[in-house]
Amino acid sequence: MPLYEEIEIEDMTYDPETLMYSYPCPCGDRFKIHLDDLWDGEDVADCQSCTLFIQVIYEEEDLPPLPDEDSDSEDEAETKLKETAVTEENIIKAVDALSI
């Protein structure tokens, strides 16, 4: 595993939607590491286009918190329930309008 460089996490780009940290690779692609891996103590990011790796220098307190999967699922379920209720209400109104 050819280690290209040691990089401070502050120098990396974080994408909160994918939970990925990335850093430009000299090959033109990017080194990437997932937030879960960092919280698990992994500190090596790889580039999918070449054989280079970087070591990520960080402290756990510098990391954003992992998203709470349970609250996301509950929020999604609640939103779908509300959407269903609105749809049912609209159907009832439409049927009532046709009945007149």
C-alpha positions in Angstrom: 0.0 0.0 0.0 1.9 3.1 -1.2 1.2 5.9 1.2 1.2 9.2 -0.7 0.9 11.7 2.1 -0.4 12.4 5.6 -3.3 14.9 5.4 -5.0 16.8 8.2 -8.8 16.3 8.1 -9.3 20.1 8.0 -7.6 20.1 4.6 -10.2 17.6 3.2 -13.6 18.3 1.8 -16.6 16.9 3.6 -19.9 16.1 1.9 -22.7 15.8 4.5 -25.1 14.1 2.0 -22.7 11.2 1.3 -20.9 11.4 4.7 -17.6 11.3 2.7 -14.4 13.1 3.2 -12.3 13.6 0.0 -9.0 15.0 -1.0 -7.5 15.5 -4.6 -5.3 12.7 -5.8 -2.4 13.5 -8.2 -3.9 11.0 -10.7 -6.9 13.4 -11.1 -9.4 11.5 -9.0 -10.0 11.9 -5.3 -9.0 10.0 -2.1 -12.2 9.2 -0.2 -13.1 7.9 3.3 -16.5 7.5 4.9 -17.4 9.1 8.2 -18.3 5.7 9.6 -14.8 4.5 8.9 -13.3 7.5 10.7 -15.5 6.9 13.7 -14.4 3.2 13.6 -10.8 4.4 13.9 -9.8 3.9 10.2 -7.4 6.6 9.1 -6.5 5.5 5.5 -8.3 6.9 2.5 -7.8 5.3 -0.9 -8.2 6.5 -4.5 -10.3 4.3 -6.7 -8.4 5.2 -9.8 -4.9 4.4 -8.7 -2.9 2.6 -6.0 -2.2 5.6 -3.8 -3.4 6.1 -0.2 -3.3 8.9 2.3 -3.3 8.8 6.0 -5.9 11.1 7.6 -4.8 12.9 10.7 -7.7 13.7 12.9 -9.2 13.7 16.4 -12.6 12.2 17.0 -13.8 15.5 18.5 -13.2 17.1 15.1 -15.6 14.7 13.4 -19.3 15.6 12.8 -21.7 13.3 14.6 -23.0 10.3 12.8 -26.7 10.8 11.7 -29.2 9.0 13.9 -30.7 6.4 11.6 -33.7 5.8 13.8 -34.8 9.4 13.9 -34.4 9.7 10.1 -36.6 6.6 9.7 -39.2 8.0 12.1 -39.2 11.4 10.3 -39.7 9.7 6.9 -42.5 7.5 8.2 -44.3 10.5 9.7 -43.9 12.5 6.5 -45.3 9.6 4.4 -48.2 9.3 6.9 -49.1 13.0 6.5 -48.8 12.8 2.7 -51.2 9.8 2.7 -53.7 11.6 4.9 -53.6 14.7 2.6 -54.1 12.4 -0.5 -57.0 10.6 1.2 -58.6 14.0 2.0 -58.2 15.2 -1.6 -59.8 12.0 -2.9 -62.8 12.4 -0.6 -63.2 16.0 -1.7 -63.0 15.0 -5.4 -65.6 12.2 -5.0 -67.9 14.6 -3.1 -67.5 17.2 -5.8 -68.5 14.5 -8.4 -71.5 13.4 -6.4 -73.1 16.8 -6.5 
